[in-house]
Amino acid sequence: MSEVEAAEARALAARSRLNGTVEALQSELAPEKLARVALAEVSDGGARAAQASLDAARRNPAAIAGAGALALAVLNRKRIAGLLRRLRGKA
């Protein structure tokens, strides 16, 4: 085999490897696959965050009750302010 034929054979082998690599990248980077992987990771992350929150709530029920009371106070702040004004006006 001459040097030219050997070089052509190496080029053919390299081209074949490159085509295989390109095909593998195209299948890995397909939009459908990327979306499926991203959704799975987000779902898994959300489930872990929810479980961690539940575990924290079980360990600290007083903190959860305080946070709930604070949230209710913020949501009802206008009603609370009105009640306080009325009470101050009567005193």
Secondary structure, 3 states (H helix, E strand, C coil): CCHHHHHHHHHHHHHHHHHHHHHHHHHHCCHHHHHHHHHHHHHHHHHHHHHHHHHHHHHCHHHHHHHHHHHHHHHCHHHHHHHHHHHHHHC
